[in-house]
Amino acid sequence: MTPYYAVIFTSILYTTTKGYEKMAQQMEELAKKQSGFLGISSARNDIGITVSYWNNEQAILDWKANVDHQLAQKLGREKWYASYKIEIARVERTYEFSKKIKAL
Amino acid sequence: MTPYYAVIFTSILYTTTKGYEKMAQQMEELAKKQSGFLGISSARNDIGITVSYWNNEQAILDWKANVDHQLAQKLGREKWYASYKIEIARVERTYEFSKKIKAL
């Protein structure tokens, strides 16, 4: 399956608001409809890390340019994020472990 | 600074135990002493995502082979992890945003 692409989005919020959570959920639903989307994982406590997975770099550029996503990015910078970092990475190798009780 | 390497470690625990947290902290301290280590970010709620950053692939292989880390990996598979996935990725582009109030 490799190589594929990962977008690592690391963020710090001012506060977690209802508005933010709703928008994050909407964006996840929208990303899933994009061509080339492979999957997404998120976790948050002090910082948030969201990793989205894509078939190729063009799919990432298309998602970045999506009009509704552009608006969400603008709102995020104005209202919710103290800071964030986005890293575009080419996944070259993977390892998996599972006790086959509960899958990732 | 690109290209550099990211190890994306996504995991599901049976339960969060004191033993796990202590080991995770020890491994983070140990990783920081490795040659080629650049940084680490972690977040956990339902799933855990830890991204560690490295200068090159050799640094990642050296860390994987570290004897204390090998023991921690073994304990993790036996005691703490229901499942995990490790992805080795080459970071090619980055974007950053900050309101310069609280840095990542």
N, CA and C atoms of all chains as a GROMACS GRO file, in nm:
protein
  624
    1MET      N    1   0.084  -0.121   0.000
    1MET     CA    2   0.000   0.000   0.000
    1MET      C    3   0.088   0.126   0.000
    2THR      N    4   0.207   0.116   0.061
    2THR     CA    5   0.300   0.230   0.056
    2THR      C    6   0.357   0.240  -0.085
    3PRO      N    7   0.399   0.359  -0.132
    3PRO     CA    8   0.388   0.484  -0.057
    3PRO      C    9   0.249   0.547  -0.067
    4TYR      N   10   0.208   0.610   0.043
    4TYR     CA   11   0.091   0.697   0.043
    4TYR      C   12   0.129   0.821   0.123
    5TYR      N   13   0.038   0.914   0.138
    5TYR     CA   14   0.075   1.041   0.202
    5TYR      C   15  -0.004   1.066   0.332
    6ALA      N   16   0.065   1.128   0.428
    6ALA     CA   17   0.002   1.165   0.554
    6ALA      C   18   0.013   1.315   0.573
    7VAL      N   19  -0.094   1.376   0.620
    7VAL     CA   20  -0.091   1.516   0.663
    7VAL      C   21  -0.101   1.515   0.815
    8ILE      N   22   0.008   1.554   0.881
    8ILE     CA   23   0.011   1.557   1.028
    8ILE      C   24  -0.023   1.699   1.072
    9PHE      N   25  -0.138   1.713   1.138
    9PHE     CA   26  -0.186   1.845   1.180
    9PHE      C   27  -0.180   1.850   1.333
   10THR      N   28  -0.089   1.929   1.387
   10THR     CA   29  -0.068   1.940   1.532
   10THR      C   30  -0.114   2.079   1.574
   11SER      N   31  -0.204   2.087   1.673
   11SER     CA   32  -0.261   2.218   1.704
   11SER      C   33  -0.278   2.241   1.854
   12ILE      N   34  -0.277   2.368   1.890
   12ILE     CA   35  -0.314   2.411   2.026
   12ILE      C   36  -0.432   2.506   2.013
   13LEU      N   37  -0.539   2.475   2.088
   13LEU     CA   38  -0.660   2.559   2.087
   13LEU      C   39  -0.654   2.660   2.202
   14TYR      N   40  -0.722   2.773   2.186
   14TYR     CA   41  -0.747   2.860   2.302
   14TYR      C   42  -0.834   2.786   2.402
   15THR      N   43  -0.949   2.743   2.352
   15THR     CA   44  -1.043   2.664   2.432
   15THR      C   45  -1.117   2.574   2.334
   16THR      N   46  -1.165   2.460   2.382
   16THR     CA   47  -1.249   2.375   2.298
   16THR      C   48  -1.392   2.426   2.309
   17THR      N   49  -1.446   2.472   2.198
   17THR     CA   50  -1.581   2.527   2.197
   17THR      C   51  -1.671   2.434   2.117
   18LYS      N   52  -1.802   2.448   2.139
   18LYS     CA   53  -1.900   2.373   2.060
   18LYS      C   54  -1.881   2.403   1.912
   19GLY      N   55  -1.858   2.528   1.880
   19GLY     CA   56  -1.840   2.568   1.741
   19GLY      C   57  -1.723   2.496   1.677
   20TYR      N   58  -1.614   2.485   1.750
   20TYR     CA   59  -1.496   2.417   1.697
   20TYR      C   60  -1.525   2.270   1.672
   21GLU      N   61  -1.584   2.205   1.770
   21GLU     CA   62  -1.610   2.061   1.758
   21GLU      C   63  -1.702   2.030   1.639
   22LYS      N   64  -1.803   2.115   1.622
   22LYS     CA   65  -1.896   2.096   1.512
   22LYS      C   66  -1.823   2.112   1.377
   23MET      N   67  -1.740   2.217   1.369
   23MET     CA   68  -1.666   2.241   1.245
   23MET      C   69  -1.568   2.128   1.216
   24ALA      N   70  -1.499   2.079   1.320
   24ALA     CA   71  -1.402   1.970   1.301
   24ALA      C   72  -1.472   1.846   1.247
   25GLN      N   73  -1.591   1.820   1.300
   25GLN     CA   74  -1.668   1.704   1.255
   25GLN      C   75  -1.713   1.720   1.109
   26GLN      N   76  -1.761   1.841   1.078
   26GLN     CA   77  -1.802   1.870   0.940
   26GLN      C   78  -1.686   1.853   0.842
   27MET      N   79  -1.568   1.901   0.882
   27MET     CA   80  -1.452   1.891   0.793
   27MET      C   81  -1.410   1.746   0.773
   28GLU      N   82  -1.423   1.666   0.880
   28GLU     CA   83  -1.390   1.524   0.867
   28GLU      C   84  -1.486   1.456   0.768
   29GLU      N   85  -1.614   1.488   0.779
   29GLU     CA   86  -1.712   1.432   0.686
   29GLU      C   87  -1.684   1.474   0.542
   30LEU      N   88  -1.646   1.600   0.527
   30LEU     CA   89  -1.616   1.655   0.394
   30LEU      C   90  -1.489   1.591   0.334
   31ALA      N   91  -1.388   1.573   0.420
   31ALA     CA   92  -1.262   1.511   0.374
   31ALA      C   93  -1.287   1.370   0.320
   32LYS      N   94  -1.377   1.298   0.389
   32LYS     CA   95  -1.406   1.160   0.350
   32LYS      C   96  -1.465   1.150   0.210
   33LYS      N   97  -1.525   1.261   0.164
   33LYS     CA   98  -1.585   1.262   0.029
   33LYS      C   99  -1.485   1.300  -0.079
   34GLN      N  100  -1.366   1.346  -0.038
   34GLN     CA  101  -1.266   1.391  -0.137
   34GLN      C  102  -1.205   1.271  -0.210
   35SER      N  103  -1.174   1.291  -0.336
   35SER     CA  104  -1.102   1.190  -0.412
   35SER      C  105  -0.962   1.170  -0.352
   36GLY      N  106  -0.922   1.046  -0.338
   36GLY     CA  107  -0.788   1.017  -0.287
   36GLY      C  108  -0.778   1.007  -0.136
   37PHE      N  109  -0.891   1.027  -0.066
   37PHE     CA  110  -0.891   1.017   0.081
   37PHE      C  111  -0.879   0.872   0.124
   38LEU      N  112  -0.789   0.844   0.221
   38LEU     CA  113  -0.770   0.707   0.267
   38LEU      C  114  -0.817   0.683   0.410
   39GLY      N  115  -0.809   0.786   0.496
   39GLY     CA  116  -0.847   0.766   0.636
   39GLY      C  117  -0.805   0.883   0.722
   40ILE      N  118  -0.850   0.883   0.848
   40ILE     CA  119  -0.816   0.992   0.940
   40ILE      C  120  -0.815   0.940   1.084
   41SER      N  121  -0.721   0.989   1.164
   41SER     CA  122  -0.713   0.956   1.307
   41SER      C  123  -0.689   1.084   1.384
   42SER      N  124  -0.757   1.099   1.498
   42SER     CA  125  -0.741   1.219   1.580
   42SER      C  126  -0.732   1.184   1.727
   43ALA      N  127  -0.653   1.260   1.800
   43ALA     CA  128  -0.647   1.252   1.945
   43ALA      C  129  -0.618   1.392   1.997
   44ARG      N  130  -0.675   1.422   2.115
   44ARG     CA  131  -0.649   1.554   2.173
   44ARG      C  132  -0.650   1.544   2.325
   45ASN      N  133  -0.547   1.600   2.389
   45ASN     CA  134  -0.557   1.639   2.530
   45ASN      C  135  -0.495   1.778   2.541
   46ASP      N  136  -0.370   1.793   2.582
   46ASP     CA  137  -0.312   1.929   2.583
   46ASP      C  138  -0.297   1.984   2.442
   47ILE      N  139  -0.250   1.900   2.353
   47ILE     CA  140  -0.243   1.936   2.212
   47ILE      C  141  -0.333   1.841   2.133
   48GLY      N  142  -0.364   1.879   2.011
   48GLY     CA  143  -0.439   1.791   1.924
   48GLY      C  144  -0.349   1.743   1.811
   49ILE      N  145  -0.361   1.615   1.778
   49ILE     CA  146  -0.290   1.562   1.661
   49ILE      C  147  -0.394   1.494   1.574
   50THR      N  148  -0.406   1.541   1.451
   50THR     CA  149  -0.492   1.475   1.353
   50THR      C  150  -0.405   1.434   1.236
   51VAL      N  151  -0.411   1.306   1.201
   51VAL     CA  152  -0.338   1.259   1.084
   51VAL      C  153  -0.439   1.215   0.980
   52SER      N  154  -0.437   1.280   0.864
   52SER     CA  155  -0.522   1.235   0.753
   52SER      C  156  -0.433   1.169   0.648
   53TYR      N  157  -0.490   1.071   0.579
   53TYR     CA  158  -0.412   0.989   0.485
   53TYR      C  159  -0.470   1.003   0.345
   54TRP      N  160  -0.381   1.010   0.247
   54TRP     CA  161  -0.419   1.040   0.109
   54TRP      C  162  -0.339   0.956   0.012
   55ASN      N  163  -0.401   0.928  -0.102
   55ASN     CA  164  -0.336   0.849  -0.208
   55ASN      C  165  -0.212   0.913  -0.265
   56ASN      N  166  -0.217   1.045  -0.282
   56ASN     CA  167  -0.107   1.115  -0.349
   56ASN      C  168  -0.111   1.264  -0.313
   57GLU      N  169  -0.010   1.336  -0.356
   57GLU     CA  170   0.002   1.478  -0.320
   57GLU      C  171  -0.108   1.564  -0.382
   58GLN      N  172  -0.152   1.527  -0.502
   58GLN     CA  173  -0.256   1.605  -0.566
   58GLN      C  174  -0.385   1.605  -0.484
   59ALA      N  175  -0.417   1.489  -0.425
   59ALA     CA  176  -0.537   1.480  -0.341
   59ALA      C  177  -0.527   1.576  -0.223
   60ILE      N  178  -0.407   1.593  -0.168
   60ILE     CA  179  -0.386   1.685  -0.055
   60ILE      C  180  -0.404   1.830  -0.101
   61LEU      N  181  -0.349   1.863  -0.217
   61LEU     CA  182  -0.363   1.998  -0.271
   61LEU      C  183  -0.510   2.029  -0.301
   62ASP      N  184  -0.583   1.931  -0.355
   62ASP     CA  185  -0.726   1.950  -0.384
   62ASP      C  186  -0.805   1.975  -0.256
   63TRP      N  187  -0.771   1.900  -0.152
   63TRP     CA  188  -0.840   1.916  -0.023
   63TRP      C  189  -0.807   2.052   0.039
   64LYS      N  190  -0.681   2.092   0.028
   64LYS     CA  191  -0.641   2.224   0.081
   64LYS      C  192  -0.719   2.336   0.012
   65ALA      N  193  -0.745   2.318  -0.118
   65ALA     CA  194  -0.809   2.423  -0.198
   65ALA      C  195  -0.962   2.418  -0.193
   66ASN      N  196  -1.019   2.313  -0.134
   66ASN     CA  197  -1.166   2.300  -0.125
   66ASN      C  198  -1.226   2.426  -0.060
   67VAL      N  199  -1.329   2.482  -0.121
   67VAL     CA  200  -1.383   2.612  -0.077
   67VAL      C  201  -1.434   2.609   0.067
   68ASP      N  202  -1.511   2.506   0.103
   68ASP     CA  203  -1.562   2.497   0.240
   68ASP      C  204  -1.448   2.477   0.341
   69HIS      N  205  -1.347   2.401   0.298
   69HIS     CA  206  -1.231   2.379   0.384
   69HIS      C  207  -1.150   2.509   0.402
   70GLN      N  208  -1.139   2.586   0.295
   70GLN     CA  209  -1.070   2.717   0.302
   70GLN      C  210  -1.137   2.808   0.405
   71LEU      N  211  -1.271   2.808   0.404
   71LEU     CA  212  -1.346   2.890   0.499
   71LEU      C  213  -1.322   2.842   0.643
   72ALA      N  214  -1.321   2.709   0.660
   72ALA     CA  215  -1.296   2.652   0.792
   72ALA      C  216  -1.155   2.688   0.841
   73GLN      N  217  -1.057   2.686   0.749
   73GLN     CA  218  -0.919   2.721   0.786
   73GLN      C  219  -0.913   2.866   0.834
   74LYS      N  220  -0.983   2.954   0.763
   74LYS     CA  221  -0.985   3.096   0.797
   74LYS      C  222  -1.048   3.117   0.936
   75LEU      N  223  -1.163   3.053   0.958
   75LEU     CA  224  -1.230   3.062   1.090
   75LEU      C  225  -1.140   3.007   1.200
   76GLY      N  226  -1.071   2.898   1.169
   76GLY     CA  227  -0.981   2.837   1.268
   76GLY      C  228  -0.873   2.934   1.312
   77ARG      N  229  -0.814   3.003   1.214
   77ARG     CA  230  -0.707   3.098   1.248
   77ARG      C  231  -0.762   3.217   1.325
   78GLU      N  232  -0.884   3.258   1.292
   78GLU     CA  233  -0.943   3.376   1.359
   78GLU      C  234  -0.994   3.344   1.500
   79LYS      N  235  -1.053   3.222   1.515
   79LYS     CA  236  -1.129   3.198   1.638
   79LYS      C  237  -1.074   3.091   1.732
   80TRP      N  238  -1.017   2.984   1.679
   80TRP     CA  239  -0.994   2.868   1.764
   80TRP      C  240  -0.848   2.834   1.793
   81TYR      N  241  -0.760   2.851   1.693
   81TYR     CA  242  -0.623   2.802   1.710
   81TYR      C  243  -0.530   2.908   1.768
   82ALA      N  244  -0.458   2.871   1.874
   82ALA     CA  245  -0.346   2.953   1.921
   82ALA      C  246  -0.228   2.933   1.825
   83SER      N  247  -0.210   2.808   1.783
   83SER     CA  248  -0.104   2.778   1.687
   83SER      C  249  -0.128   2.641   1.625
   84TYR      N  250  -0.074   2.621   1.507
   84TYR     CA  251  -0.076   2.487   1.448
   84TYR      C  252   0.041   2.469   1.354
   85LYS      N  253   0.067   2.342   1.327
   85LYS     CA  254   0.173   2.304   1.234
   85LYS      C  255   0.117   2.195   1.144
   86ILE      N  256   0.142   2.206   1.015
   86ILE     CA  257   0.098   2.106   0.919
   86ILE      C  258   0.221   2.048   0.852
   87GLU      N  259   0.232   1.916   0.852
   87GLU     CA  260   0.345   1.850   0.787
   87GLU      C  261   0.293   1.752   0.683
   88ILE      N  262   0.343   1.765   0.562
   88ILE     CA  263   0.305   1.675   0.452
   88ILE      C  264   0.415   1.572   0.440
   89ALA      N  265   0.379   1.445   0.457
   89ALA     CA  266   0.482   1.340   0.462
   89ALA      C  267   0.444   1.221   0.376
   90ARG      N  268   0.548   1.160   0.318
   90ARG     CA  269   0.532   1.043   0.233
   90ARG      C  270   0.558   0.920   0.319
   91VAL      N  271   0.455   0.837   0.338
   91VAL     CA  272   0.469   0.718   0.422
   91VAL      C  273   0.537   0.607   0.343
   92GLU      N  274   0.650   0.561   0.396
   92GLU     CA  275   0.733   0.468   0.321
   92GLU      C  276   0.729   0.326   0.373
   93ARG      N  277   0.710   0.309   0.505
   93ARG     CA  278   0.702   0.175   0.564
   93ARG      C  279   0.601   0.176   0.677
   94THR      N  280   0.536   0.062   0.698
   94THR     CA  281   0.442   0.052   0.811
   94THR      C  282   0.460  -0.082   0.882
   95TYR      N  283   0.429  -0.082   1.011
   95TYR     CA  284   0.427  -0.204   1.092
   95TYR      C  285   0.296  -0.203   1.170
   96GLU      N  286   0.237  -0.320   1.185
   96GLU     CA  287   0.114  -0.325   1.264
   96GLU      C  288   0.118  -0.438   1.364
   97PHE      N  289   0.052  -0.414   1.476
   97PHE     CA  290   0.038  -0.515   1.580
   97PHE      C  291  -0.106  -0.515   1.626
   98SER      N  292  -0.163  -0.634   1.642
   98SER     CA  293  -0.299  -0.642   1.693
   98SER      C  294  -0.319  -0.771   1.769
   99LYS      N  295  -0.385  -0.762   1.884
   99LYS     CA  296  -0.421  -0.882   1.957
   99LYS      C  297  -0.551  -0.940   1.902
  100LYS      N  298  -0.604  -0.877   1.798
  100LYS     CA  299  -0.726  -0.925   1.730
  100LYS      C  300  -0.847  -0.928   1.822
  101ILE      N  301  -0.845  -0.836   1.918
  101ILE     CA  302  -0.962  -0.821   2.005
  101ILE      C  303  -1.034  -0.691   1.968
  102LYS      N  304  -0.953  -0.587   1.944
  102LYS     CA  305  -1.008  -0.456   1.913
  102LYS      C  306  -0.918  -0.394   1.807
  103ALA      N  307  -0.969  -0.375   1.688
  103ALA     CA  308  -0.884  -0.326   1.578
  103ALA      C  309  -0.877  -0.174   1.580
  104LEU      N  310  -0.769  -0.120   1.527
  104LEU     CA  311  -0.754   0.025   1.509
  104LEU      C  312  -0.853   0.074   1.405
  105MET      N  313   1.454   2.295   0.657
  105MET     CA  314   1.471   2.183   0.750
  105MET      C  315   1.422   2.050   0.689
  106THR      N  316   1.324   2.059   0.597
  106THR     CA  317   1.282   1.938   0.527
  106THR      C  318   1.389   1.900   0.425
  107PRO      N  319   1.404   1.771   0.387
  107PRO     CA  320   1.326   1.661   0.443
  107PRO      C  321   1.381   1.614   0.578
  108TYR      N  322   1.287   1.571   0.664
  108TYR     CA  323   1.323   1.498   0.786
  108TYR      C  324   1.221   1.385   0.799
  109TYR      N  325   1.233   1.303   0.902
  109TYR     CA  326   1.148   1.185   0.912
  109TYR      C  327   1.056   1.189   1.034
  110ALA      N  328   0.936   1.136   1.016
  110ALA     CA  329   0.839   1.125   1.125
  110ALA      C  330   0.802   0.978   1.145
  111VAL      N  331   0.793   0.938   1.270
  111VAL     CA  332   0.737   0.806   1.303
  111VAL      C  333   0.602   0.831   1.368
  112ILE      N  334   0.496   0.792   1.298
  112ILE     CA  335   0.359   0.811   1.348
  112ILE      C  336   0.318   0.681   1.417
  113PHE      N  337   0.298   0.690   1.548
  113PHE     CA  338   0.264   0.572   1.629
  113PHE      C  339   0.121   0.591   1.679
  114THR      N  340   0.028   0.509   1.627
  114THR     CA  341  -0.113   0.519   1.662
  114THR      C  342  -0.149   0.394   1.741
  115SER      N  343  -0.207   0.410   1.859
  115SER     CA  344  -0.228   0.291   1.944
  115SER      C  345  -0.361   0.294   2.018
  116ILE      N  346  -0.408   0.174   2.049
  116ILE     CA  347  -0.524   0.155   2.138
  116ILE      C  348  -0.475   0.072   2.256
  117LEU      N  349  -0.501   0.124   2.376
  117LEU     CA  350  -0.463   0.054   2.500
  117LEU      C  351  -0.580  -0.028   2.552
  118TYR      N  352  -0.551  -0.134   2.628
  118TYR     CA  353  -0.657  -0.199   2.705
  118TYR      C  354  -0.709  -0.102   2.810
  119THR      N  355  -0.614  -0.058   2.893
  119THR     CA  356  -0.645   0.040   2.996
  119THR      C  357  -0.518   0.122   3.015
  120THR      N  358  -0.534   0.246   3.059
  120THR     CA  359  -0.417   0.326   3.092
  120THR      C  360  -0.377   0.293   3.235
  121THR      N  361  -0.258   0.237   3.250
  121THR     CA  362  -0.211   0.197   3.382
  121THR      C  363  -0.094   0.285   3.422
  122LYS      N  364  -0.066   0.288   3.551
  122LYS     CA  365   0.051   0.360   3.602
  122LYS      C  366   0.178   0.307   3.535
  123GLY      N  367   0.187   0.178   3.522
  123GLY     CA  368   0.305   0.116   3.461
  123GLY      C  369   0.326   0.164   3.319
  124TYR      N  370   0.217   0.175   3.244
  124TYR     CA  371   0.227   0.222   3.106
  124TYR      C  372   0.276   0.366   3.101
  125GLU      N  373   0.215   0.451   3.182
  125GLU     CA  374   0.252   0.592   3.179
  125GLU      C  375   0.397   0.615   3.217
  126LYS      N  376   0.443   0.540   3.316
  126LYS     CA  377   0.582   0.552   3.359
  126LYS      C  378   0.676   0.507   3.247
  127MET      N  379   0.642   0.396   3.183
  127MET     CA  380   0.726   0.345   3.074
  127MET      C  381   0.726   0.442   2.955
  128ALA      N  382   0.609   0.497   2.922
  128ALA     CA  383   0.601   0.591   2.809
  128ALA      C  384   0.690   0.712   2.836
  129GLN      N  385   0.689   0.760   2.960
  129GLN     CA  386   0.771   0.876   2.996
  129GLN      C  387   0.920   0.841   2.989
  130GLN      N  388   0.956   0.722   3.038
  130GLN     CA  389   1.096   0.678   3.031
  130GLN      C  390   1.143   0.667   2.886
  131MET      N  391   1.056   0.614   2.799
  131MET     CA  392   1.095   0.598   2.658
  131MET      C  393   1.111   0.734   2.592
  132GLU      N  394   1.027   0.830   2.629
  132GLU     CA  395   1.041   0.964   2.573
  132GLU      C  396   1.175   1.026   2.615
  133GLU      N  397   1.211   1.008   2.742
  133GLU     CA  398   1.340   1.060   2.790
  133GLU      C  399   1.456   0.994   2.717
  134LEU      N  400   1.442   0.863   2.696
  134LEU     CA  401   1.548   0.786   2.629
  134LEU      C  402   1.561   0.827   2.482
  135ALA      N  403   1.446   0.847   2.416
  135ALA     CA  404   1.447   0.887   2.274
  135ALA      C  405   1.521   1.020   2.258
  136LYS      N  406   1.498   1.110   2.353
  136LYS     CA  407   1.561   1.244   2.345
  136LYS      C  408   1.713   1.238   2.348
  137LYS      N  409   1.766   1.128   2.402
  137LYS     CA  410   1.913   1.114   2.409
  137LYS      C  411   1.971   1.049   2.284
  138GLN      N  412   1.884   0.997   2.197
  138GLN     CA  413   1.931   0.929   2.076
  138GLN      C  414   1.987   1.028   1.975
  139SER      N  415   2.090   0.986   1.904
  139SER     CA  416   2.144   1.066   1.794
  139SER      C  417   2.037   1.081   1.684
  140GLY      N  418   2.022   1.201   1.633
  140GLY     CA  419   1.927   1.224   1.524
  140GLY      C  420   1.786   1.255   1.568
  141PHE      N  421   1.761   1.256   1.701
  141PHE     CA  422   1.627   1.288   1.752
  141PHE      C  423   1.598   1.437   1.734
  142LEU      N  424   1.478   1.470   1.683
  142LEU     CA  425   1.442   1.610   1.661
  142LEU      C  426   1.330   1.660   1.752
  143GLY      N  427   1.239   1.570   1.791
  143GLY     CA  428   1.127   1.616   1.875
  143GLY      C  429   1.020   1.510   1.884
  144ILE      N  430   0.921   1.536   1.971
  144ILE     CA  431   0.813   1.438   1.990
  144ILE      C  432   0.686   1.510   2.033
  145SER      N  433   0.571   1.464   1.982
  145SER     CA  434   0.440   1.518   2.021
  145SER      C  435   0.346   1.402   2.047
  146SER      N  436   0.266   1.412   2.154
  146SER     CA  437   0.172   1.304   2.188
  146SER      C  438   0.037   1.359   2.227
  147ALA      N  439  -0.068   1.287   2.191
  147ALA     CA  440  -0.203   1.317   2.238
  147ALA      C  441  -0.277   1.184   2.252
  148ARG      N  442  -0.366   1.177   2.351
  148ARG     CA  443  -0.444   1.054   2.368
  148ARG      C  444  -0.581   1.086   2.421
  149ASN      N  445  -0.684   1.031   2.359
  149ASN     CA  446  -0.814   1.015   2.425
  149ASN      C  447  -0.863   0.873   2.393
  150ASP      N  448  -0.949   0.851   2.296
  150ASP     CA  449  -0.987   0.713   2.264
  150ASP      C  450  -0.869   0.636   2.208
  151ILE      N  451  -0.796   0.702   2.119
  151ILE     CA  452  -0.673   0.644   2.066
  151ILE      C  453  -0.557   0.734   2.106
  152GLY      N  454  -0.437   0.681   2.096
  152GLY     CA  455  -0.318   0.763   2.121
  152GLY      C  456  -0.244   0.783   1.991
  153ILE      N  457  -0.196   0.906   1.970
  153ILE     CA  458  -0.109   0.933   1.855
  153ILE      C  459   0.018   0.997   1.908
  154THR      N  460   0.131   0.935   1.882
  154THR     CA  461   0.261   0.992   1.916
  154THR      C  462   0.339   1.006   1.787
  155VAL      N  463   0.386   1.127   1.760
  155VAL     CA  464   0.471   1.148   1.642
  155VAL      C  465   0.610   1.185   1.691
  156SER      N  466   0.710   1.104   1.657
  156SER     CA  467   0.848   1.141   1.689
  156SER      C  468   0.918   1.179   1.559
  157TYR      N  469   1.011   1.272   1.571
  157TYR     CA  470   1.078   1.328   1.454
  157TYR      C  471   1.227   1.300   1.458
  158TRP      N  472   1.282   1.268   1.341
  158TRP     CA  473   1.421   1.222   1.332
  158TRP      C  474   1.489   1.283   1.210
  159ASN      N  475   1.620   1.298   1.222
  159ASN     CA  476   1.701   1.353   1.112
  159ASN      C  477   1.701   1.268   0.986
  160ASN      N  478   1.703   1.137   1.005
  160ASN     CA  479   1.716   1.046   0.890
  160ASN      C  480   1.668   0.906   0.929
  161GLU      N  481   1.662   0.818   0.831
  161GLU     CA  482   1.610   0.682   0.856
  161GLU      C  483   1.700   0.601   0.947
  162GLN      N  484   1.831   0.623   0.939
  162GLN     CA  485   1.922   0.547   1.023
  162GLN      C  486   1.895   0.574   1.171
  163ALA      N  487   1.864   0.700   1.204
  163ALA     CA  488   1.833   0.735   1.344
  163ALA      C  489   1.711   0.656   1.393
  164ILE      N  490   1.614   0.636   1.305
  164ILE     CA  491   1.493   0.560   1.341
  164ILE      C  492   1.527   0.412   1.363
  165LEU      N  493   1.609   0.357   1.275
  165LEU     CA  494   1.650   0.216   1.289
  165LEU      C  495   1.730   0.198   1.418
  166ASP      N  496   1.818   0.293   1.450
  166ASP     CA  497   1.897   0.285   1.574
  166ASP      C  498   1.806   0.288   1.697
  167TRP      N  499   1.706   0.374   1.692
  167TRP     CA  500   1.612   0.384   1.805
  167TRP      C  501   1.529   0.256   1.819
  168LYS      N  502   1.486   0.203   1.705
  168LYS     CA  503   1.409   0.077   1.707
  168LYS      C  504   1.490  -0.035   1.770
  169ALA      N  505   1.622  -0.034   1.746
  169ALA     CA  506   1.709  -0.142   1.792
  169ALA      C  507   1.763  -0.121   1.933
  170ASN      N  508   1.741  -0.004   1.991
  170ASN     CA  509   1.789   0.025   2.128
  170ASN      C  510   1.739  -0.083   2.226
  171VAL      N  511   1.829  -0.135   2.306
  171VAL     CA  512   1.796  -0.251   2.390
  171VAL      C  513   1.682  -0.221   2.489
  172ASP      N  514   1.689  -0.107   2.557
  172ASP     CA  515   1.583  -0.071   2.653
  172ASP      C  516   1.450  -0.048   2.581
  173HIS      N  517   1.458   0.009   2.461
  173HIS     CA  518   1.338   0.032   2.382
  173HIS      C  519   1.278  -0.101   2.334
  174GLN      N  520   1.364  -0.194   2.298
  174GLN     CA  521   1.318  -0.328   2.257
  174GLN      C  522   1.238  -0.395   2.370
  175LEU      N  523   1.290  -0.380   2.491
  175LEU     CA  524   1.223  -0.439   2.607
  175LEU      C  525   1.087  -0.373   2.630
  176ALA      N  526   1.083  -0.241   2.614
  176ALA     CA  527   0.957  -0.167   2.630
  176ALA      C  528   0.855  -0.210   2.524
  177GLN      N  529   0.903  -0.230   2.402
  177GLN     CA  530   0.814  -0.275   2.293
  177GLN      C  531   0.753  -0.412   2.328
  178LYS      N  532   0.836  -0.500   2.378
  178LYS     CA  533   0.791  -0.635   2.414
  178LYS      C  534   0.685  -0.628   2.526
  179LEU      N  535   0.716  -0.549   2.630
  179LEU     CA  536   0.620  -0.531   2.740
  179LEU      C  537   0.490  -0.470   2.688
  180GLY      N  538   0.502  -0.374   2.598
  180GLY     CA  539   0.384  -0.308   2.541
  180GLY      C  540   0.292  -0.408   2.472
  181ARG      N  541   0.352  -0.496   2.393
  181ARG     CA  542   0.271  -0.596   2.321
  181ARG      C  543   0.208  -0.696   2.419
  182GLU      N  544   0.282  -0.728   2.526
  182GLU     CA  545   0.231  -0.828   2.622
  182GLU      C  546   0.124  -0.771   2.714
  183LYS      N  547   0.144  -0.644   2.757
  183LYS     CA  548   0.064  -0.593   2.868
  183LYS      C  549  -0.034  -0.480   2.835
  184TRP      N  550   0.003  -0.388   2.745
  184TRP     CA  551  -0.072  -0.263   2.737
  184TRP      C  552  -0.150  -0.240   2.608
  185TYR      N  553  -0.092  -0.281   2.494
  185TYR     CA  554  -0.156  -0.244   2.367
  185TYR      C  555  -0.255  -0.349   2.319
  186ALA      N  556  -0.375  -0.305   2.285
  186ALA     CA  557  -0.468  -0.391   2.212
  186ALA      C  558  -0.424  -0.396   2.066
  187SER      N  559  -0.381  -0.282   2.014
  187SER     CA  560  -0.329  -0.278   1.877
  187SER      C  561  -0.248  -0.150   1.858
  188TYR      N  562  -0.159  -0.154   1.762
  188TYR     CA  563  -0.090  -0.031   1.723
  188TYR      C  564  -0.046  -0.038   1.578
  189LYS      N  565  -0.017   0.079   1.524
  189LYS     CA  566   0.031   0.092   1.387
  189LYS      C  567   0.147   0.191   1.390
  190ILE      N  568   0.255   0.158   1.323
  190ILE     CA  569   0.371   0.247   1.313
  190ILE      C  570   0.392   0.281   1.166
  191GLU      N  571   0.401   0.409   1.137
  191GLU     CA  572   0.424   0.453   0.998
  191GLU      C  573   0.551   0.539   0.994
  192ILE      N  574   0.642   0.502   0.906
  192ILE     CA  575   0.766   0.577   0.888
  192ILE      C  576   0.746   0.666   0.766
  193ALA      N  577   0.757   0.796   0.785
  193ALA     CA  578   0.724   0.889   0.676
  193ALA      C  579   0.830   0.997   0.661
  194ARG      N  580   0.849   1.037   0.536
  194ARG     CA  581   0.947   1.141   0.502
  194ARG      C  582   0.872   1.274   0.491
  195VAL      N  583   0.900   1.368   0.579
  195VAL     CA  584   0.830   1.496   0.579
  195VAL      C  585   0.888   1.586   0.471
  196GLU      N  586   0.802   1.628   0.380
  196GLU     CA  587   0.850   1.699   0.261
  196GLU      C  588   0.818   1.848   0.262
  197ARG      N  589   0.706   1.884   0.324
  197ARG     CA  590   0.669   2.026   0.331
  197ARG      C  591   0.603   2.053   0.466
  198THR      N  592   0.620   2.175   0.516
  198THR     CA  593   0.552   2.212   0.641
  198THR      C  594   0.494   2.353   0.629
  199TYR      N  595   0.386   2.376   0.706
  199TYR     CA  596   0.325   2.508   0.718
  199TYR      C  597   0.304   2.534   0.866
  200GLU      N  598   0.323   2.657   0.908
  200GLU     CA  599   0.299   2.687   1.050
  200GLU      C  600   0.216   2.812   1.065
  201PHE      N  601   0.134   2.812   1.170
  201PHE     CA  602   0.055   2.929   1.205
  201PHE      C  603   0.069   2.951   1.354
  202SER      N  604   0.087   3.074   1.394
  202SER     CA  605   0.092   3.104   1.536
  202SER      C  606   0.042   3.245   1.562
  203LYS      N  607  -0.040   3.260   1.668
  203LYS     CA  608  -0.081   3.394   1.709
  203LYS      C  609   0.023   3.458   1.799
  204LYS      N  610   0.135   3.384   1.820
  204LYS     CA  611   0.249   3.434   1.900
  204LYS      C  612   0.210   3.465   2.043
  205ILE      N  613   0.113   3.386   2.092
  205ILE     CA  614   0.077   3.398   2.233
  205ILE      C  615   0.125   3.272   2.305
  206LYS      N  616   0.107   3.158   2.238
  206LYS     CA  617   0.144   3.029   2.298
  206LYS      C  618   0.200   2.944   2.185
  207ALA      N  619   0.327   2.912   2.193
  207ALA     CA  620   0.390   2.837   2.083
  207ALA      C  621   0.370   2.688   2.099
  208LEU      N  622   0.371   2.617   1.989
  208LEU     CA  623   0.366   2.470   1.992
  208LEU      C  624   0.494   2.415   2.052
   0.00000   0.00000   0.00000
